[in-house]
Amino acid sequence: MSDQAAFLIVDDEQEVCNFFSYLLNQKGYLVITATSGAEASARLKEQRFNTALVDLKLPDANGLDILKEIKSVQPSCEVIIITGYSTVKSAVEAIQLGAFDYVEKPFVDIEEMEKLLERSLDVKAETEALSIAQQELGFVIGRSQKMINLVAAAQKIAKKNITVLIQGETGTGKEVLARYIHSVSHRSEKPFLAFNCGAFTETLLESELFGHEKGSFTGATHKKKGIFELANRATLFLDEIDSASPAIQIKLLRVLETGEFLRVGGEEMCKVDVRIITATNTDLTAKVAENKFREDLFYRLDVASLQIPPLRQRVEDLEVFIDFFLQKEAAAKQIPLKKFDHKALSILKKHQWPGNIRELSNTVAQALLLSKGDQIGVEDLPARIRAGQEETPVLAPGEISEQETSLTSLSEGAKLAEILDHFQEELLESICFREGFNFESFNSDISAWRDNLLAAIIEGAVEDTYGNQSRAAKLLGITPRALRYHLKKGLPG
């Protein structure tokens, strides 16, 4: 068999086949074309290919089906999907199914196209470059094939100037993935700004996002730029996008469509160029069906969608993350590196991790900080982790055991005091008062942090009792009515 690299072009437009034939033939590569799915299947039986370029929409076949067929009969053949803007979502799905990359019609940048085709012939170098970039950024993927495919898709769409929607449960690392996308994008030299839409009332949210003019409302003593203006030519990450009110959703839609908006109380249109990445831990499709989220905005946000699987579906990644967090915490706290003993590790593997990677990170940090021996044992694990693995009597629905109701307030209070003292020391050391310190802004931020923390505690109690609000209220030492009030309000007061 010849060492000459072979390309298969599958597209029902003869002009596209001619374009790639000319581009690749002049480089000395073998080019074979097919204008239908049936013809492509026949060519795959006749010739081994290094790279295939496949149109997503063919008269007799779906490009994703051809991708699967190629990966089945010729696994080493790299597949580049050809798509239009309206089918970018399917192209991202193709990457998660094993496609090397995708290109959009019309082909504008021929030089970039040539680079992509050359890279497809040296996947090893591409993989090594990807691994180096992840190590430099401290971005941990794990061993899960789902996550490997997901990050591969994120890496590809990072280079495109398109909106990304990241979905996943609380604590799965949506912001971490968003930061990674920014770091490997063409905007990496510009700032990455993160904003939580669920942390503000509607009035404050509008002002924070779009800014306001002096005197536009009570307390608006000066003109203020919103985060969209601050993120001009940069990347803006909007977390909990589902929390945006209908009025805010309309303004967001306009920004996405035109890049324009008005400040609160303003009359002059502001123009920005912002790469938007949004995230949610809810099912936006369901919210659209319930008329709780604008359908047109959803389709604008859902150009490229990435779904992060929960940690319980990535058990093979658990030890990778445990080792990473142990090293990170030991270095940060300047304490000796320790390992979990066999029994403690076994319990960690059996835990369901409703708080996902964030819960795992906090658990590792707490266990490392409080452990006294050379290794981290079962006794060093938080009570909530140990409790799930101990034999307990069967209880009636809503009933709470004596073990659950005997609060270790003294020891838990001591632990909390130790953690808060450490936090206070680090915070005070980081402040340079000579350069000025915005006390009012800090006071607002710390209040928002407190509210978010209390909301997370309530959410955690509800998750740990599998949605049993009566039982969750007892665990928290509040009435069911108070719990319902906090859940309805969204932020504990």
Secondary structure, DSSP 8 states (H G I E B T S, - for coil): ---S-EEEEE-S-HHHHHHHHHHHHTTT-EEEEESSHHHHHHHHHH---SEEEEESB-SS-BHHHHHHHHHHH-TT-EEEEEE-GGGHHHHHHHHHTT--EEEESS---HHHHHHHHHHHT-HHHHHHHHHHHHHHHT----S-HHHHHHHHHHHHHHTS---EEEE--TTS-HHHHHHHHHHTSTTTTS-EEEEEGGGS-HHHHHHHHH-B-TTSSTT--S-B--HHHHTTTSEEEEESGGGS-HHHHHHHHHHHHHSEEE-BT--SEEE---EEEEEESS-HHHHHHTTSS-HHHHHHHTTEEEE---GGG-GGGHHHHHHHHHHHHHHHHT-----B-HHHHHHHHH---TTHHHHHHHHHHHHHHH--SSSB-GGGS-HHHHHTTS------TT---HHHHS--HHHHHHHHHHHHHHHHHHHHHH--GGG---HHHHHHHHHHHHHHHHHHHHHHHHHHTTT-HHHHHHHHTS-HHHHHHHHHHSS--
